[in-house]
Amino acid sequence: MGIPEEWASSISGREEREVEGMSAQDQELVDALQACARQDHEAFARLYALTAQPLFALTKRIVQDKDIAHDVLQRAYLSIWRKAESFDDSKGRAFTWLLSVVRHEAIDEWRRMKRRRGDEELQENVRCDGVLPEQQTELRLVRTLLHKELDSLPPNMARVIRRRFLKGQSVQDISHDISVPANTVRSWIRRGLEMLRHAVPFDAPHAALSIA
């Protein structure tokens, strides 16, 4: 599955030009990445503060959805933290390396979104009676626990989770009813369930998400 040609070339150059000439910041990024490789959490926070804004702009440009872009960027920074020791400042600029990690994560998400859109009609015809018995049991548990816990979530997440798991609406129906893209609805559901880990058994959100 191909990606828009300009993403493979011009995005990198465009984002790099935003920080062109900032040699002091370049060195600060190098120092921060090297400290991250030593598991320095303060350095990671500093790295985030220096780069989150342009990297979020890049991510949003690719996935075209603000909420999904936040999720993608969170995963990208986790990857940056894990891979920091592989950065070699003798082979290129720190910001270019960061761009590469984030762009890879964003394009992977864009491809997943495209596949989901292609399968949307099939996915939305799947109903709970097609779920395996053990998944039905976990889903009932999720519903029971959600009744008690939803008020602790941000209103947008609580609303879509209530519609999906307590009222049984499909993602597509929720998207239509509240005029929000289906991928954003999925993102809210996923993030909301992650926030409810203290109340919902670890495996249950994954079973629920498998039919979301």
N, C-alpha and C positions, 0 to 999 in steps of 0.2 A: 504494500500500500504506500503510494508516494506521498510526499509532503510538499507544500508549496515551496517552490524553488528558492524564493527569497529568504525562507527561514534557514536554509542550509548555508547561506553566505552573508546576506546583508544585515541580518539581525545582530550577528556578532560585531560587525564593524560599526553599526549604528550605536549599539550600547557602549562599545569601547570608546567611541568618540566623546561620550558624555563625561568620561573621566580622563580624557587625553591631557597630558601635561601635568597631571597631579602626581609627580614623582614621590612627594612626601607621603601621600596616601597609598601609593603603590607599595612603598616600603612598610607602611603600617599594616597593609593587608598581608604581606609576606610574613611579617612578625607574628600576626594573629594566627595565620594558618599553621605556622611552625609550632606555636604554643598549643593550638588545638590538637596537633599530633601528639603532644605530651599530656593530653586530657585536661587542659586548662579551661575551665568553664567560664572564667571571667574573660578570657581571650575570645571565646566563642560568642559571648554577649557583645563584645566590642566589634567583632566581625559582622554580626547581624546588624548592629546599629549603622555600620558603615555601608552596607551593601543591600539591605532589604528593599529599599525604595526602588532602585533601578532594576533589581532582579524580579521584584513583584510586577513591575511594568512589563518586563519581557514575558513573564509567565502569563499574565492576563492577555497580552497581545496574541499569544498562541492559543490558549484554551477559550478565550472570549467569554469568560464567566468569572466574576469577582470571587464568589465563594469557592468555586473549584480551584481558582488560582491560589487562594490561601492554603487549601489542602495540599496542592502540588508543591508550593514553596516550602511548606513544613516538611514534607518528605525529602525535598531537595537539600534542605539544611541538615537534616539527619544524615543524609548521604555524605554531605560535605564533612560533617563531624567524623564519620567513620573512615572516610578516605583521605583525611587531611595529611596523613603521613606519606601519601603517594605524591603529593605536590612537590615539584622540583623547580625552584625559581631560576635555575640555570637554563631551563627549557622553555620558559615563557612567563608572561605576566600573571600575577595572582588573579586579577580580575578576569582575564581570559579563561583561566582554569575554572573559576567559579561559574562563569557564563556557560561553559561546556557542560558542567554537571547539571545546572538548572535547566538549560535548554533540552538536554537529553530527557530529564524527568517530565518536562512539559510536553514534549513531542510524543512521548510514550502515552501520556494521558490523553492527548488529542486523538491518537490512534484508537485508544480504548473507547473514547466518546463516539468516534465515527463508527466503530463496530457496533456499539450499543444502539446508535440511531438506526443502523441498517437492520438490526434484529428487533427493533422496538415493537412492531406489530405482533411478532411471535411471542416475545416476552410477556406482553400485556395480556395475552390469551391464557397464560398459565395461572391457574387459581390454586387456592390452598388445598383443594382435594387432590391435587397432583403431587403434593409434597409427601415425602416418606413419613411413616408413622412416628419415627423418633424426632423428626423435624417438627411435626405437628405438636408433639408434646412440649418441645422447647418453645415453640411459638405461643402456645397457651400460657406457659410460664411467663414469657416476656410480657404478654398482655396483662396478666394479673399484677405483675410488679409495676408496670408502667402506670396503671391507675393511680398508684400511690406516689409516684416519683416525678411525674411530668411537670408539676408546678415549679420544680427547681431549675428547669431549663429556660433558655431564652424563648420568648413567645413564638418566633417563627419555627424553631425546631420542635417545640411542644405541639404546635398546631399540625405539622405534617406527620409527626410520629403518631399522634392521636388518630388522625384520619387513616393512616396506613395500617396500623396494627390494632386499633380499637374499633374502627368503623369498617375496616376491610377494603378501603378504596385502593385502586391501583395507582401507581406512580403517575401514569398518564392522566387519570381522572383528577388527581390532586393538582397536577400541573395546570390542567384546564380550568379547574374551579378557582384557583387563587392567582392565575395569570403569572406563573413563575415557571421558567424552563425546567423540564423533567430532570436534567442533570443537576440543577441546583436543588431540587427536591431530594434527590438521592444523596447529595452532599450533606444537606441538613439532617437527614435521617442518620447517615453514618456518623456525623460529628455528635449528634445528640445521643446516640447509643453509646458512643465512646465516653461521653461525659457521665453516663449512667452506669459505668462499670462497677461502681460500689454497690449498686442495687441489683444489677442483672448478672447472672452467672456468666463467666467468661465466654463459654461456647455459645450461649444463647444468641447474642447479637449477631454472630456470624451465621447462624442458622436463619435468623430473621432476615439478614441482609441478602441471603442467597435467593430470596424470592422478592426482594424489594425492587 
